[in-house]
Amino acid sequence: MYYDPIKKSLGEVFNRTPWLRRLFYHLLDLLLLRTWHVHRELRQWAKGRLHEPTSILDAGSGYGQYTYWMSGLSKKWEILAVDVKDEQVADSNRFFRQIGRTNAQFAVQDLVLYQQPNTFDLALSVDVMEHILEDVEVFRNIHASLKDGGMLLISTPSDQGGSDVHADGETSFIEEHVRDGYNIHEIQQKLRTAGFERIEAQYSYGEPGQVSWRLSMKYPILMLGKSKLFFLLLPFYYLVTFPFCLVLNWFDANTKHDSGTGLIVKAWK
């Protein structure tokens, strides 16, 4: 299934007013399990930095929800959010101007080519690398763009059933993915090749997260892919499933997993 047309339709609905976009961000924060894991890591990284001038790269910003969340933590943080999609970048810049968030800027950039040497204290890449074939080139560019001691935080599918692929011969649930998922050792080796020395990797989306993902994402996306009329039914669907998803997300984000369909990777320059 191609996910981009559905994402575009959702964007058109929630971009109508700043209030709707804020609501959309809050719903994503609650529903998307990867957000629970990413926010946990960002809170840990942010300790002692909230009152310090800090430069952050959101590498593949998408809707801009992570830039929105980070820009609200500290006015001293300056965030550059880049993406290859002109329309999403323009929408995000317009929204951030409307709400007066002056410490964030969005720009059109290709991560395979983009490099800003020794600029950023943190780089964030959430569900991006599975879309880019030239991943080592991107890792090299981010490594060069980080200051000494800077950290890269990655969320991406693993090869343990990521992209909803569980056996040889199966294809990815999201057809825009160029890889079904990373082996936990493979991504660490690629980061070392790019120049990173200290690397930590752990699984996310264990058993509770996989159930939550199906309820909160897979089934609604499949139905939206068949008919846009399902938009009218979404509130009633989530009225039933939302409480279960919240509980499952909490358990997944607060449990260590021996395996999982997602990876959280931290790498320091």
Kinemage of the C-alpha trace (Angstrom):
@kinemage 1
@onewidth
@group {chain A} dominant
@subgroup {mainchain}
@vectorlist {calphas} color= white
{ca met a 1} P 0.000 0.000 0.000
{ca tyr a 2} L 1.189 3.515 -0.812
{ca tyr a 3} L 1.015 5.559 2.361
{ca asp a 4} L 1.832 9.031 0.948
{ca pro a 5} L -1.619 9.681 -0.619
{ca ile a 6} L -3.272 8.897 2.717
{ca lys a 7} L -0.813 11.158 4.569
{ca lys a 8} L -1.560 13.916 2.086
{ca ser a 9} L -5.309 13.540 2.659
{ca leu a 10} L -4.833 13.696 6.430
{ca gly a 11} L -2.685 16.802 6.028
{ca glu a 12} L -5.372 18.514 3.969
{ca val a 13} L -7.935 17.873 6.720
{ca phe a 14} L -5.823 19.025 9.663
{ca asn a 15} L -4.071 21.963 7.959
{ca arg a 16} L -7.295 23.975 7.751
{ca thr a 17} L -6.713 25.808 11.035
{ca pro a 18} L -3.871 26.025 13.574
{ca trp a 19} L -6.201 24.557 16.194
{ca leu a 20} L -6.817 21.456 14.067
{ca arg a 21} L -3.106 21.024 13.424
{ca arg a 22} L -2.312 21.218 17.136
{ca leu a 23} L -5.027 18.618 17.748
{ca phe a 24} L -3.511 16.433 15.031
{ca tyr a 25} L -0.079 16.621 16.656
{ca his a 26} L -1.474 15.658 20.058
{ca leu a 27} L -3.357 12.712 18.558
{ca leu a 28} L -0.185 11.522 16.798
{ca asp a 29} L 1.752 11.811 20.063
{ca leu a 30} L -0.740 9.529 21.779
{ca leu a 31} L -1.410 7.042 18.985
{ca leu a 32} L 2.037 6.556 17.439
{ca leu a 33} L 4.062 4.256 19.654
{ca arg a 34} L 7.344 5.432 18.117
{ca thr a 35} L 6.552 8.881 19.536
{ca trp a 36} L 6.421 7.447 23.049
{ca his a 37} L 9.885 5.939 22.583
{ca val a 38} L 11.350 9.032 20.884
{ca his a 39} L 9.956 11.430 23.493
{ca arg a 40} L 11.418 9.265 26.266
{ca glu a 41} L 14.887 9.453 24.700
{ca leu a 42} L 14.576 13.178 24.005
{ca arg a 43} L 13.571 13.916 27.602
{ca gln a 44} L 16.628 12.041 28.814
{ca trp a 45} L 18.881 13.916 26.358
{ca ala a 46} L 17.333 17.275 27.302
{ca lys a 47} L 18.187 17.040 31.012
{ca gly a 48} L 20.372 20.027 31.855
{ca arg a 49} L 20.002 21.544 28.362
{ca leu a 50} L 16.667 23.335 28.573
{ca his a 51} L 18.267 26.680 29.406
{ca glu a 52} L 21.255 26.314 27.072
{ca pro a 53} L 21.474 27.498 23.446
{ca thr a 54} L 21.116 24.287 21.434
{ca ser a 55} L 21.007 23.557 17.711
{ca ile a 56} L 18.882 20.652 16.471
{ca leu a 57} L 18.380 19.039 13.058
{ca asp a 58} L 15.061 17.281 12.402
{ca ala a 59} L 16.251 15.123 9.512
{ca gly a 60} L 13.106 14.165 7.617
{ca ser a 61} L 10.517 16.224 9.473
{ca gly a 62} L 7.327 14.966 7.799
{ca tyr a 63} L 4.303 16.639 9.373
{ca gly a 64} L 6.590 18.523 11.768
{ca gln a 65} L 5.212 17.048 14.982
{ca tyr a 66} L 8.626 16.377 16.526
{ca thr a 67} L 9.854 19.884 15.725
{ca tyr a 68} L 6.648 21.229 17.292
{ca trp a 69} L 7.220 19.197 20.460
{ca met a 70} L 10.922 20.080 20.749
{ca ser a 71} L 10.427 23.774 19.991
{ca gly a 72} L 7.977 23.944 22.883
{ca leu a 73} L 10.491 22.549 25.388
{ca ser a 74} L 12.857 25.525 25.251
{ca lys a 75} L 12.913 28.877 23.494
{ca lys a 76} L 16.708 28.675 23.544
{ca trp a 77} L 16.666 25.693 21.188
{ca glu a 78} L 17.004 26.481 17.469
{ca ile a 79} L 15.614 23.769 15.201
{ca leu a 80} L 16.134 23.282 11.488
{ca ala a 81} L 13.628 20.786 10.092
{ca val a 82} L 14.326 19.461 6.599
{ca asp a 83} L 12.286 17.322 4.233
{ca val a 84} L 12.199 16.603 0.504
{ca lys a 85} L 8.499 17.446 0.132
{ca asp a 86} L 7.962 21.092 -0.803
{ca glu a 87} L 4.301 21.126 0.172
{ca gln a 88} L 4.876 19.782 3.681
{ca val a 89} L 7.725 22.240 4.265
{ca ala a 90} L 5.574 25.179 3.127
{ca asp a 91} L 2.627 24.031 5.269
{ca ser a 92} L 4.863 23.661 8.321
{ca asn a 93} L 6.520 27.072 7.914
{ca arg a 94} L 3.102 28.688 7.577
{ca phe a 95} L 1.753 26.933 10.674
{ca phe a 96} L 4.784 27.777 12.828
{ca arg a 97} L 4.519 31.442 11.818
{ca gln a 98} L 0.816 31.417 12.718
{ca ile a 99} L 1.500 30.145 16.233
{ca gly a 100} L 4.568 32.349 16.780
{ca arg a 101} L 7.175 29.602 17.093
{ca thr a 102} L 10.189 31.549 15.873
{ca asn a 103} L 12.818 29.045 17.025
{ca ala a 104} L 12.013 26.544 14.276
{ca gln a 105} L 12.509 26.781 10.520
{ca phe a 106} L 11.618 24.275 7.802
{ca ala a 107} L 13.591 23.865 4.561
{ca val a 108} L 13.558 21.612 1.501
{ca gln a 109} L 16.686 19.450 1.558
{ca asp a 110} L 17.766 16.010 0.343
{ca leu a 111} L 19.487 14.173 3.204
{ca val a 112} L 21.660 12.287 0.725
{ca leu a 113} L 23.201 15.636 -0.231
{ca tyr a 114} L 22.637 17.909 2.770
{ca gln a 115} L 25.579 18.651 5.056
{ca gln a 116} L 26.246 21.553 7.433
{ca pro a 117} L 29.574 20.822 9.131
{ca asn a 118} L 29.882 21.055 12.933
{ca thr a 119} L 26.516 22.772 13.405
{ca phe a 120} L 24.093 20.634 15.422
{ca asp a 121} L 24.037 19.289 18.979
{ca leu a 122} L 21.331 16.770 18.109
{ca ala a 123} L 19.999 15.174 14.935
{ca leu a 124} L 16.667 13.357 14.910
{ca ser a 125} L 15.608 10.832 12.259
{ca val a 126} L 12.206 9.245 12.871
{ca asp a 127} L 10.927 6.670 10.357
{ca val a 128} L 13.093 8.137 7.603
{ca met a 129} L 15.966 5.751 6.886
{ca glu a 130} L 13.712 2.949 5.656
{ca his a 131} L 12.791 5.290 2.774
{ca ile a 132} L 16.374 6.082 1.690
{ca leu a 133} L 18.519 3.627 -0.247
{ca glu a 134} L 21.776 5.578 0.245
{ca asp a 135} L 21.650 5.301 4.037
{ca val a 136} L 25.407 5.342 4.737
{ca glu a 137} L 25.738 8.608 2.769
{ca val a 138} L 23.021 10.116 4.969
{ca phe a 139} L 24.737 8.879 8.135
{ca arg a 140} L 28.022 10.419 6.933
{ca asn a 141} L 26.327 13.748 6.251
{ca ile a 142} L 24.680 13.800 9.664
{ca his a 143} L 27.940 12.817 11.359
{ca ala a 144} L 29.719 15.710 9.625
{ca ser a 145} L 26.871 18.083 10.563
{ca leu a 146} L 27.017 17.250 14.270
{ca lys a 147} L 29.286 19.027 16.703
{ca asp a 148} L 31.769 16.931 18.656
{ca gly a 149} L 29.758 15.071 21.274
{ca gly a 150} L 26.537 15.546 19.300
{ca met a 151} L 23.985 12.734 19.168
{ca leu a 152} L 21.910 11.165 16.396
{ca leu a 153} L 18.616 9.585 17.474
{ca ile a 154} L 16.975 7.156 15.031
{ca ser a 155} L 13.624 5.374 15.053
{ca thr a 156} L 13.223 2.837 12.236
{ca pro a 157} L 11.700 -0.613 11.559
{ca ser a 158} L 13.746 -3.689 12.408
{ca asp a 159} L 14.150 -6.909 10.450
{ca gln a 160} L 12.105 -8.736 13.104
{ca gly a 161} L 8.806 -8.009 11.379
{ca gly a 162} L 9.207 -4.299 10.663
{ca ser a 163} L 7.063 -2.932 7.815
{ca asp a 164} L 4.793 -5.909 8.652
{ca val a 165} L 7.151 -8.358 6.898
{ca his a 166} L 7.472 -11.613 8.831
{ca ala a 167} L 8.798 -14.121 6.298
{ca asp a 168} L 10.780 -14.397 3.079
{ca gly a 169} L 8.658 -13.528 0.075
{ca glu a 170} L 6.399 -11.097 1.928
{ca thr a 171} L 6.375 -7.472 0.828
{ca ser a 172} L 6.341 -4.345 2.948
{ca phe a 173} L 2.999 -3.013 4.187
{ca ile a 174} L 4.263 0.451 3.183
{ca glu a 175} L 5.362 0.324 -0.449
{ca glu a 176} L 7.438 3.524 -0.187
{ca his a 177} L 9.932 1.619 1.997
{ca val a 178} L 13.172 0.677 0.218
{ca arg a 179} L 14.031 -1.818 2.982
{ca asp a 180} L 11.746 -3.827 5.245
{ca gly a 181} L 13.835 -3.150 8.328
{ca tyr a 182} L 17.345 -3.050 9.741
{ca asn a 183} L 19.175 -5.847 11.457
{ca ile a 184} L 20.247 -4.405 14.816
{ca his a 185} L 23.913 -5.214 14.129
{ca glu a 186} L 23.742 -4.000 10.515
{ca ile a 187} L 22.635 -0.481 11.393
{ca gln a 188} L 25.317 -0.200 14.062
{ca gln a 189} L 27.979 -1.246 11.570
{ca lys a 190} L 26.718 1.284 9.024
{ca leu a 191} L 26.892 4.027 11.635
{ca arg a 192} L 30.467 3.036 12.485
{ca thr a 193} L 31.324 3.158 8.788
{ca ala a 194} L 29.916 6.704 8.733
{ca gly a 195} L 32.222 7.742 11.577
{ca phe a 196} L 30.166 7.262 14.738
{ca glu a 197} L 32.072 5.595 17.573
{ca arg a 198} L 29.639 5.173 20.481
{ca ile a 199} L 26.374 3.507 19.488
{ca glu a 200} L 23.449 2.121 21.509
{ca ala a 201} L 20.577 0.197 19.924
{ca gln a 202} L 17.457 -1.393 21.418
{ca tyr a 203} L 14.247 -2.926 20.152
{ca ser a 204} L 10.887 -1.185 20.299
{ca tyr a 205} L 7.457 -2.435 19.256
{ca gly a 206} L 7.539 -5.623 21.292
{ca glu a 207} L 4.406 -7.745 21.633
{ca pro a 208} L 2.241 -4.983 23.209
{ca gly a 209} L 3.406 -2.471 20.591
{ca gln a 210} L 2.686 -4.771 17.690
{ca val a 211} L -0.922 -5.227 18.803
{ca ser a 212} L -1.275 -1.475 19.304
{ca trp a 213} L 0.198 -0.750 15.854
{ca arg a 214} L -2.322 -3.008 14.150
{ca leu a 215} L -5.243 -1.431 15.996
{ca ser a 216} L -4.134 2.192 15.769
{ca met a 217} L -2.402 2.298 12.370
{ca lys a 218} L -2.562 -0.748 10.116
{ca tyr a 219} L -6.298 -1.408 10.105
{ca pro a 220} L -7.330 2.274 9.779
{ca ile a 221} L -4.812 2.819 6.954
{ca leu a 222} L -6.076 -0.236 5.104
{ca met a 223} L -9.642 1.014 5.367
{ca leu a 224} L -8.698 4.571 4.343
{ca gly a 225} L -6.874 3.112 1.363
{ca lys a 226} L -10.094 1.486 0.191
{ca ser a 227} L -12.353 4.512 0.662
{ca lys a 228} L -12.051 8.073 1.946
{ca leu a 229} L -15.518 7.633 3.389
{ca phe a 230} L -13.831 5.869 6.277
{ca phe a 231} L -12.699 9.308 7.481
{ca leu a 232} L -16.268 9.715 8.740
{ca leu a 233} L -16.029 6.495 10.745
{ca leu a 234} L -12.558 7.090 12.212
{ca pro a 235} L -13.772 8.927 15.362
{ca phe a 236} L -16.087 6.041 16.250
{ca tyr a 237} L -13.392 3.445 15.512
{ca tyr a 238} L -10.888 5.183 17.781
{ca leu a 239} L -13.508 5.733 20.468
{ca val a 240} L -13.441 1.959 20.927
{ca thr a 241} L -9.759 1.177 20.272
{ca phe a 242} L -8.021 4.272 21.670
{ca pro a 243} L -8.047 3.277 25.392
{ca phe a 244} L -6.579 -0.144 24.590
{ca cys a 245} L -3.862 1.433 22.431
{ca leu a 246} L -2.853 3.841 25.194
{ca val a 247} L -2.380 0.994 27.680
{ca leu a 248} L -0.438 -1.088 25.160
{ca asn a 249} L 1.779 1.872 24.222
{ca trp a 250} L 2.588 2.538 27.875
{ca phe a 251} L 3.599 -1.081 28.445
{ca asp a 252} L 5.753 -1.149 25.323
{ca ala a 253} L 7.532 2.128 26.098
{ca asn a 254} L 8.269 1.038 29.670
{ca thr a 255} L 9.500 -2.484 28.894
{ca lys a 256} L 12.799 -3.755 27.518
{ca his a 257} L 12.324 -6.102 24.576
{ca asp a 258} L 14.517 -9.004 23.462
{ca ser a 259} L 13.044 -8.520 19.997
{ca gly a 260} L 10.675 -6.121 18.313
{ca thr a 261} L 9.568 -4.756 14.969
{ca gly a 262} L 11.168 -1.359 15.655
{ca leu a 263} L 14.588 -0.042 16.609
{ca ile a 264} L 15.665 2.946 18.692
{ca val a 265} L 19.293 3.801 17.942
{ca lys a 266} L 21.512 6.471 19.507
{ca ala a 267} L 24.913 7.343 18.057
{ca trp a 268} L 27.393 9.951 19.236
{ca lys a 269} L 30.085 11.817 17.312
